[in-house]
Amino acid sequence: MSDPAKVYRVREWPRYFENSRSRVIERLSWVPIPNHHDGDRYGELLDHEAGLAHYGCWVLMVQVASKCKPRGVLLKSTGEPHTAASIARMVRGEAETFKTAMGRLLAIGWLEE
C-alpha cells in the first residue's frame, strides 16, 4: 500500500485537474475537481464502509498534489515521496485511513505508482 520508497501520482492529472487557468499559474491555491458522481470507479470507492472517508482522503490528496512539483506527483518539497503518514500530518488526518484509502485508490486506478 503506502510504501515510503514508492512515488505515487494522480492518474491523468492534466486531463482531470488542470484547466486553461490553472496551467498558467505557478503555485495553485485551488484545484478544479470533477463533480460527476455516476462513474464505476466512484461507485467502487464509495461501496465500502469507509467509502466516504476514503473519498475525503482522495480530495485531500488531490489538493496536496496540486502544490507538489511536478503537479499531480505526491512528492515533498525535499523531493522525497509522500507517504500516507506524511499526507495525514499535512492535512490533520489519520494515517491509517490514508493508508487504506491509498491502497483502494491504487486498485481502482485513481492513483498510480
GULO-32775 format. One record per residue: z, x, y of N, C-alpha, C in turn; residue in one letter. Coordinates in steps of 0.2 Angstrom, whole numbers, plus 2048, in hexadecimal, padded with zeros to 3 digits. Layout:
BEGIN
ZXYZXYZXYa...
This chain:
BEGIN
8008047FA800800800800804806m80580580A80680981080881080Es80381480D80481B80C804820812d80982481380982881A80282C81Ap7FF82E8157FA8338157F382F816a7F38288167ED8248167EC82281Dk7E682281F7E481F8267E1818825v7E48138287E180D8287DD80B82Ey7D880782D7D58048337D37FD832r7D27FA8387D07F38387C97F2836v7C87EE8317C17EE82E7BC7EA834r7B77ED8357B27EA83A7B57E9841e7B97EE8437BC7EE84A7B77EC84Fw7B17F08507AD7EE8567AA7E7856p7A97E48507A67DE84F7AB7D8851r7B17D984F7B67D48507BB7D4856y7BC7DB8587C17DC85D7BF7DF863f7B97E08647B67E386A7B17DE86De7B07DE8737AB7DA8777A87DE87Dn7A47DB8807A17DF8867A67E288Bs7AB7DE88C7B07E08917B57E588Er7B77E58887BB7E98857B87F0884s7B27F08837AE7F78817AE7FB887r7AF7F988D7AF7FD8937B57FF896v7BB7FC8937C17FE8957C4804890i7C78098937C980F88F7CF80D88Be7D480A88F7DB80888B7DC80188Cr7DC7FD8867DC7F68867E47F4887l7E57EE88B7EB7EB88B7EB7E4888s7E57E38857E47DC8817DF7DE87Cw7DE7D98777D97DA8727D67D3871v7D07D28707CD7CB86E7CE7CA867p7D17C58657D27C385E7CE7BD85Ci7CA7BD8577C77B78547CC7B1853p7CA7AB8557CE7A58547CC7A084Fn7C87A284A7C679D8457CB79E83Fh7CD79983C7D27998377CF795831h7C97958307C679282A7C3797825d7C479D8267C17A28217C57A381Bg7C17A58157C57A680F7CA7AC80Fd7C97B18137CE7B68147D47B4817r7D37B081D7D97AD8207DD7A981Cy7D97A58187DD7A08137E07A480Eg7DD7A980B7E17AE8067E77B1809e7E67B380F7EC7B78127F27B2813l7F07AC8157F67A78177F87A3810l7F47A480B7F67A18047FC7A5801d8017A68048077AA80280D7A8805h8137A98028197A680581A7AA80Ce8187B080D8197B48138127B4817a80D7B08158077B08188077B0820g80B7AC82380B7AC82A80E7B282Dl8137B582A8167BB82C8117C182Ba80D7C18268087C68258027C582Ah8007BF82C7FC7BE8317FE7C1838y8057C08398087C283F8077CA83Fg8097CD8398087D48398017D683Ac7FC7D38387F57D48397F37D4840w7F67CF8447F47CF84B7F87D584Fv7FE7D684D8017DC8507FE7E284El7FB7E38487F77E98467F17EA84Am7ED7E484B7E77E48507E97E6857v7EF7E48597F17E68607F27ED860q7F67F085B7F77F785B7F17FB85Av7EC7F98567E67FC8557E27FC85Ca7E37F78607DF7F78667E17FD86Bs7E680086A7E980586E7E880C86Bk7E680C8657E58138617DE816863c7DD81C8627D78208637D582385Ck7CF8218597CB81C85C7CE81585Bp7CC81085F7CE80985E7CC807857r7D18038547D080084E7D3804848g7D480B84A7D780F8447DF810846v7E380F8417EA80F8427ED816842l7EC8198477EE8208487F382084El7F882484D7FD8268537FA82A858k7FD82B85E7FA82F8637FA836861s7FE83885C7FE83F8597F8840854t7F483B8537EF83B84E7F183A847g7F88398467FA83883F7F983083De7F882F8377F78288357FD823837p7FC81D839802818839803816832h80A81583180C81282B80F80B82Dt81180782781480182881A80282Da81E80782B82480882F82380A836a81E80E83781D81083E81A80A843s8168068408148008438197FB844i81E7FA83F8237F68408287F8845a8297FE84682D80184B82A7FF852r8248008538207FF8598217F885Bm8207F38578207EC8598267E8857v82B7EC8558327E98548327E484Er82E7E684982E7E28438317E583Dg8317E28378347E583182E7E982De8307EF82B82C7F38288297F1821a82E7EE81D82C7EB8178277E5817e8287E181C8237DC81E81C7DF81Ft81C7E48238167E78258137EB81Ff8177EE81B8147F18158117EC810k8147E680F8117E180B80B7DE80Et80B7DD8148057DA8187FF7DF817a8017E68187FB7EB8187F87EB811m7FC7EA80C7F97EA8057F47E4804g7F77DE8077F37D88077ED7D880Br7ED7DB8117E77DC8157E27E1813l7E47E680F7E07EA80B7DC7E6806l7E07E28027DD7DE7FD7D87D97FFa7D97D68057D47D18077CE7D480Bi7CF7DB80D7CA7DE8117CA7DE818g7D07DC81B7D17DC8227D37E3825w7D67E78207D87EE8217D47F281Cl7D27F881E7CF7FD8197D280481Ae7D18088157D480F8157CE813817e
